């Protein structure tokens, strides 16, 4: 096949797939404008170096503030080191509805899994999580209610093990968008959870470091109660 003929064949194939299919495959970023929050939303930056995790709820895992000499923001971060649990979760005390969450994460090690994720709308053990995995070429959104249900996925280049990466999640009403390393891959609607706490997540034997967690939203309470 000549080069011009190959190019026409590829273009015809992309046209047949359609933009929606390409977005689902992760070959293009998600479509449409970025979500924004109300102007009166407040911003809270969690500085693990100075305040640690006082007031946080450890749902599962072994979470501790540790020295991270190669971290991009300061010299300390939050590290999860348990390797025997299905999932490891920690959540901050504030209860929010609409949120815009960013965090840096470094998947340090893991043979079964090497992931990091943002938990949001955590309420009585139920929650959403958007996560990336250094051992897989996908970026996924799940809902957890005593059992994990995948509700959106995109194909991505697996984030490098032992390197810092950026996660972002915006949820407004029933619509959710998620970014990995500055590219928006997910745009989904789901109405099972409306508000709750924000936190961090790993799976199985993932040893993962987190830093520079910033949460923007309307705080409904600051003691974990709805």
C-alpha positions, 0 to 999 in steps of 0.5 A, a space after each residue: 500500500 502506498 503512503 497516500 493510500 495508507 493515509 486515506 485508509 486510516 482517515 476512513 477508519 477514524 471517520 467510521 469509528 467516530 470521535 466518541 469511540 476514539 475518546 472512549 479508547 483514550 486516543 483523544 482527550 475527552 470532549 466538551 468544555 471543562 467543568 467549573 465550580 461556583 465562584 464562592 467555592 473555597 480552596 484548601 491545600 493539605 500540607 502534610 509536612 506541617 499538619 500531618 493527617 490530624 483529623 483524617 479517617 484511615 479506612 484501611 492501610 498503613 498511611 504515614 507522613 515520610 521524608 521524600 527527598 525527590 518530591 516536587 513540593 517540599 520534602 515530606 509527603 503521605 505514603 501508603 505502605 500496607 500490601 495485604 489489603 484489597 484497597 487502602 483508603 484515607 479520607 479528610 474530615 470535610 464533607 463536600 458536594 461539588 469538588 475540584 481535587 488535584 494531587 501529585 502521586 508517585 507509584 513507588 512499587 508494586 507487583 500486583 498493582 502500582 496505583 494511586 487514586 483520588 477518593 471523592 463523595 465518600 459516605 458510610 463506606 461508599 465512594 467514587 475513585 479515579 485511579 491510574 496504575 503504573 502496571 496498566 495502560 488504562 485510567 479508570 473511574 469506579 464506584 465502590 459500595 462493598 464491591 467495586 464497579 467500573 463506570 468509565 475507562 480510557 486507554 493511556 500510556 501507563 504512568 512511569 513507576 517511581 516518577 511523580 504524576 498529576 491527578 485531577 478530578 472535578 465533580 459537579 452535580 452528577 457529572 465527573 471529569 478526570 485528568 492524568 498528567 494534564 490531559 482530560 481523559 474521562 467525562 462521565 455522569 453518575 448520580 449514585 453519590 451526591 456528597 461526602 469526604 475526599 481522600 486518597 486510595 491505593 490497591 493491593 500491594 501498591 506502595 504509593 506517595 502523595 503530595 500537594 493535595 488541593 481541594 476546592 469546593 463548598 464545605 458542608 461540614 468539617 467533622 465528617 458528618 453530613 
